Amino acid sequence: MKKLTVICMIACMMASLVPVQSFAVKTTAPKTATTAATAEQIARANTLTARIYEINAMDKSAMSFSEKKALRKEVRAMKKEIKEGNGGVYLSVGAIIIIILLLILIL
C-alpha cells in the first residue's frame, strides 16, 4: 500500500510538471540593449523611491482629505510599479510545506 501511494504521488507530480524548455524565450536583441533596459529600470526605481521618501517627509496635517487620498493613491501606484520591476519568484508558506512533505515522502 505504501508503494502504491508513493507511485501515485510521483505520477501526479510528473503529470503536473511542464518541461522548462517550453518556457524558453529566444531573444534576438543584443545584450547591450538588455543592460540598458535594466539600467533604465534601476534609474526609474530610484526616482520612485526618492519620491516616496519625499511624500513621507511632507507635513500632511495642513492637507485636505482629498489631497491625502491622492498622495496615498500615488504611493500605492509607485510601490506597485517598483514591485513589478523586480520580477522575483515568490513562494507561499503552503507551497513550501507541500514541497518539504513531498521530499520527505519520496526520500
N, C-alpha and C positions, 0 to 999 in steps of 0.2 A: 504494500500500500504506500509505503514511504517513497519507493522508487517511482511509482506512478505519479505521485504528487510532484516530485521533482521534474519528471519528464514533461508533465503538463505545463508547469511554470516555464520551463525552458522553451517549449513550443510556443507559448503565448508571447514570450519575450522576443523570440526570433520573428514571429509574425508581425509584431508591432514595430520593430526597428526598420529603418529605411537606410539604404546604403548612403554613405557620406558623399560618394561621387555624384549622386543625383542632385546634390545641392551646390556642386561646384559651379562657380561663375567664371566664364572666360572673359578676361579683360584685354582689350586691345590698346588701352591708353598707356602712355609711357609712365614709368614710376615717378617721374618728377611732377606730373600733374596730380597724382595721388598725394604726394608730400605737400604740395602747395595747398591742396584742399584741406588737409589736416591742419596746416599752419593757419589757414583762414578760420577753421572751426575753433582752434585754440584762441585765436585773437577775439573771435566773437564771444566765446565763453568768458574770457577775461573781462570784456566790455560789459557783459550782462552781470557778472559777479560784482564789478565795481558799482554798477547802477543799483544793485540790490543793497549793497552796503550803504550807499548814499541815501536810499529810501529809509533804511533802518535808522540812520543818524538824524533824520529830519525830526523837527518838533511838530508832532501831529495834533497837539492839544488845541491849536488855533484853527484847524481844518474842519470843514463841514463833513457831515456823514457821507455825502456823495463823493467828495474828494478822497476820503479814506477808503471808500469802497473801490474807487478807480485805482488807487495805489495797490490795494490787495489783489485786484484782478491782474494788474501789470506784473506784480511779483510772482504770482502763480504761473502766468504765461512764460515768464523768463525762466523760472525753475523747471518748468516742463520742457522748454527748449534745450536747456542745459542737459537734462536727463536723457533726452532723445539723442543728443550728440555723442553721449558716451558709448552706446552700443554694447553694453556689457551683457553677460549672461547671468541671470538670476535664478536661483533655485529656492523653492519654498521649503519650509521645515518638513512638511508632509512628504515631499518628494525625496528629501534626503533620508528620512526614516525608511521609506519604502526601498530605496536603493540599498541601504545598510542591511535591512532584513533580507532582501533577495541575495545579497552577497553572503550573508551568514548561512542561509539555507542552501545555497549552491556549494559553498565551500564546506 
